[in-house]
Amino acid sequence: MSEGRGLTLYARILRGEGKYRALSGPKPNARHLWLYLQMRHRGRIPGLFVAGPMALADELRWPIPDTRRCFQEILDQGLVQWDPATRLCWLPNSVRDDPPTSPKAVREWAQEWIELPECDFRDYEVRRGIRRQLNDISPALAEAFDKATGNPSRKGSGNGLGNGSGKQDQDQDQDQKQEPEIPPSDVDPAPATRRARARDGEAGGGGKR
């Protein structure tokens, strides 16, 4: 049995009901969460899925603050890359660890790729990383990936991405190394709202002086 097939089998066990879920579960810890992410979310494209701390806390039946802490540990180690705006998660080594069997298998990723949240993180950081790994395995796999995902042209966006190249691409590479912290709004938007109102109040008070 290949490693990929073994992980798929274990993922089915994790999704199972009955006796397995009746067993006592582990206390929140980053190691278990890391293994869970690898084995629980197994789509056609290895290591690419939508999830956030709140959803994971619900699945694992962990307190949300503990899940956030464990998730942040994984982010800090670079084991996961995550876009807080879309909740798109990417396990950067998944394609290398569980490579596709043929170019045909890669072309079958097309529909799943389209269904993922459309964002710069998917279209550039993730796409570039997956393509590089596929090309290291076989240029034919990289070519099939190009056909499955297209070749997006960079557009300006709120995160500062533009149409340039050269130094801008170098700056983007540096940004990729800085893992995003989980925003407070992922748990409770109320504190952020209260802080915004407080700032507005202070601004208004300053104007009266």
C-alpha positions in Angstrom: 0.0 0.0 0.0 1.4 3.4 -1.0 1.8 6.2 1.5 -0.9 8.2 -0.2 -3.4 5.3 -0.1 -2.6 4.8 3.6 -3.3 8.4 4.4 -6.6 8.2 2.5 -7.6 5.1 4.5 -6.8 6.9 7.7 -8.7 9.9 6.6 -11.8 7.7 6.2 -11.3 6.4 9.7 -11.1 10.0 11.1 -14.4 10.8 9.4 -16.0 7.7 10.7 -18.8 7.7 13.3 -19.7 5.3 16.1 -17.0 3.5 18.1 -14.1 5.7 16.9 -15.8 9.0 17.9 -16.8 7.4 21.2 -13.1 7.0 22.2 -11.5 9.7 24.4 -9.7 12.3 22.3 -6.3 14.0 22.8 -6.0 17.3 24.6 -5.4 20.3 22.3 -1.8 20.1 20.9 -0.1 21.3 17.7 1.3 17.9 16.8 -2.2 16.3 16.7 -3.6 19.2 14.8 -0.8 18.9 12.2 -1.4 15.2 11.7 -5.2 15.9 11.5 -4.7 18.5 8.8 -2.6 16.1 6.7 -5.0 13.2 7.1 -8.4 14.8 7.4 -8.5 17.0 4.4 -7.6 14.9 1.4 -9.0 16.2 -1.9 -7.8 15.7 -5.4 -5.1 18.4 -4.9 -2.9 17.2 -2.0 -2.8 19.6 0.9 -5.1 22.3 -0.4 -8.4 23.0 1.3 -10.5 25.5 3.1 -10.5 25.5 6.9 -10.0 27.8 9.9 -9.6 27.5 13.6 -13.3 27.7 14.3 -14.1 24.9 11.9 -11.2 22.8 13.2 -12.3 23.4 16.8 -15.7 22.1 15.9 -14.4 19.0 14.2 -12.0 18.2 17.0 -14.3 19.3 19.8 -11.6 21.5 21.2 -12.0 24.9 22.8 -11.6 27.6 20.2 -8.8 29.5 22.0 -6.7 26.3 22.3 -7.3 25.5 18.6 -6.2 29.0 17.6 -3.0 28.6 19.7 -2.2 25.2 18.1 -2.9 26.5 14.6 -0.7 29.5 15.2 2.1 27.2 16.3 1.9 25.3 13.0 1.8 28.6 11.0 4.9 29.8 12.9 6.8 26.7 11.9 5.9 27.2 8.2 4.1 23.8 8.1 1.0 25.5 6.9 0.4 28.6 4.8 -3.0 30.2 5.3 -5.0 33.1 3.8 -7.2 34.5 6.7 -9.5 36.3 4.3 -10.6 33.2 2.4 -9.5 30.5 5.0 -7.6 28.8 2.2 -5.0 26.4 3.7 -2.0 25.0 1.9 0.4 22.3 3.3 3.5 23.2 1.2 5.1 19.7 1.0 1.9 17.7 0.3 2.4 17.3 -3.4 6.0 16.2 -2.9 5.0 13.7 -0.2 2.0 12.4 -2.1 2.7 13.0 -5.8 0.2 12.5 -8.6 0.5 9.2 -10.6 0.3 10.8 -14.1 -0.4 14.0 -16.0 -4.0 12.8 -16.5 -4.4 12.8 -12.7 -3.1 16.4 -12.5 -5.5 17.5 -15.3 -8.3 16.1 -13.2 -7.5 18.8 -10.6 -9.0 21.5 -12.8 -12.6 21.4 -11.4 -11.4 21.4 -7.8 -9.0 24.3 -8.4 -11.9 26.4 -9.8 -14.0 25.6 -6.8 -11.3 26.9 -4.4 -11.6 30.6 -3.3 -10.2 32.8 -6.0 -7.5 35.0 -4.5 -3.9 36.0 -5.1 -2.7 33.5 -2.5 -4.2 30.6 -4.6 -3.3 32.0 -8.0 0.3 32.9 -7.3 1.9 31.6 -4.0 0.2 28.3 -4.1 0.2 27.8 -7.8 3.9 28.6 -8.1 4.8 26.3 -5.2 2.8 23.4 -6.5 4.1 23.8 -10.1 7.7 23.9 -8.8 7.3 20.6 -7.0 5.6 19.0 -10.0 8.3 20.1 -12.3 10.9 18.7 -9.9 9.1 15.3 -10.3 8.4 15.5 -14.0 8.1 18.4 -16.5 5.1 16.6 -17.9 3.3 17.0 -14.6 4.0 20.7 -14.5 2.7 21.1 -18.1 -0.5 19.3 -17.1 -0.9 21.6 -14.1 -0.6 24.6 -16.4 -3.4 23.3 -18.5 -5.5 22.5 -15.4 -5.1 25.9 -13.7 -4.5 28.3 -16.5 -1.9 31.1 -16.4 -3.3 34.0 -14.5 -2.1 37.5 -15.1 -1.2 39.5 -12.0 -3.8 42.2 -11.1 -3.6 44.9 -8.4 -5.4 44.1 -5.2 -5.8 45.4 -1.7 -2.8 43.5 -0.4 -0.5 45.7 -2.6 0.1 43.2 -5.5 0.6 45.0 -8.8 1.7 44.4 -12.4 5.5 44.8 -11.8 8.2 42.2 -11.6 11.8 42.1 -10.5 12.2 43.6 -7.1 8.5 43.3 -6.4 8.7 39.5 -6.9 11.6 39.5 -4.5 9.6 41.4 -1.9 6.7 39.0 -2.5 9.0 36.1 -1.7 10.0 37.7 1.5 6.3 38.2 2.4 5.6 34.5 1.9 8.1 33.7 4.7 6.0 35.7 7.2 3.1 33.5 8.2 -0.1 35.4 8.9 -1.4 35.6 12.4 -4.9 34.5 13.1 -7.1 37.6 13.2 -9.3 38.1 16.2 -12.3 38.3 13.9 -11.9 34.5 13.3 -13.3 34.0 16.8 -15.3 37.0 17.8 -15.8 40.1 15.7 -17.3 42.1 18.6 -14.0 43.2 20.2 -12.7 44.6 16.9 -16.0 46.4 16.4 -15.8 47.9 19.9 -12.2 49.0 19.3 -13.2 50.7 16.0 -16.0 52.5 17.7 -13.6 53.6 20.5 -11.2 55.0 17.9 -14.0 56.8 16.1 -15.0 58.3 19.5 -11.4 59.5 20.2 -11.2 61.0 16.7 -14.4 62.8 17.2 -13.3 64.1 20.6 -10.0 65.3 19.1 -11.9 67.3 16.5 -13.9 69.2 19.1 -10.7 70.3 20.9 
